[in-house]
Amino acid sequence: MKYILAIIVGLVLCSQAVAWQGYNLDTGTVILVDTVGRSDIITGNVAYFDYDTGLEKMGYLNMYEQNIGLLVDLDSGELIRVKMEARK
């Protein structure tokens, strides 16, 4: 019974996660962003997958109008201009 309850809770929590897909405005490469448990994507820490390098990285995202924003790579300090859209 405990296992069934744990599976149900896990599925509910996973279903609330929102992934965002966008692209690097400078290179045109696709970027996938996980908002780390939040459904909004206005500003804050995010995990993202960079198809340029093939690595998952941590960054700080600051979105502006028309779904365009800046993503700062927390390891390298690189600024990436992005355009994002929600995908569920």
C-alpha positions in Angstrom: 0.0 0.0 0.0 2.9 2.4 0.8 4.4 1.8 -2.6 1.1 2.6 -4.4 0.7 5.8 -2.4 4.3 6.8 -3.2 3.8 6.2 -6.9 0.6 8.2 -7.0 2.2 11.1 -5.2 5.2 11.0 -7.5 2.9 11.1 -10.6 1.0 14.0 -9.3 4.2 16.0 -8.5 5.6 15.2 -11.9 2.5 16.2 -13.8 2.7 19.7 -12.3 6.2 20.3 -13.7 6.4 22.5 -16.7 9.1 22.2 -19.2 9.9 25.1 -21.5 11.4 24.8 -25.0 13.1 27.6 -26.7 16.1 28.4 -28.7 19.3 30.4 -28.5 18.7 33.6 -30.5 22.4 33.8 -31.5 23.0 30.2 -32.6 19.5 29.0 -33.3 20.1 25.9 -31.1 17.2 24.4 -29.1 17.3 24.8 -25.3 15.0 22.9 -22.9 14.4 24.5 -19.5 13.1 23.0 -16.3 11.7 25.6 -13.9 12.7 23.5 -10.9 9.3 22.9 -9.4 7.7 26.2 -10.5 5.2 26.7 -13.2 6.2 30.2 -14.1 9.3 31.2 -16.0 9.7 35.0 -15.3 12.9 34.9 -13.3 14.9 32.6 -11.2 17.2 29.6 -11.1 16.6 26.9 -13.7 18.1 23.7 -15.0 18.5 23.6 -18.7 19.8 21.2 -21.4 22.0 22.9 -24.0 22.1 21.1 -27.3 25.2 23.1 -28.4 27.2 21.2 -25.7 25.0 18.2 -25.0 25.1 19.0 -21.3 22.6 19.8 -18.6 23.5 23.0 -16.8 22.3 25.3 -14.1 21.4 28.9 -15.0 19.6 32.0 -14.0 16.7 33.0 -16.3 15.3 36.5 -16.6 12.4 36.8 -19.0 11.2 40.0 -20.7 8.3 40.7 -23.0 7.3 38.5 -25.9 8.9 35.4 -24.3 12.4 36.7 -24.9 14.9 36.7 -22.1 18.5 36.2 -20.9 19.8 33.0 -19.5 23.0 33.2 -17.5 25.1 30.0 -17.2 26.0 29.8 -13.5 29.2 28.0 -14.1 30.7 30.0 -17.0 28.8 33.3 -16.6 27.9 33.1 -20.3 24.9 35.2 -21.4 22.5 33.4 -23.7 19.7 35.3 -25.4 16.6 33.0 -25.6 13.1 32.9 -26.9 10.9 30.4 -24.9 7.5 28.8 -25.2 5.7 26.4 -22.8 5.4 22.8 -23.5 3.6 20.3 -21.4 
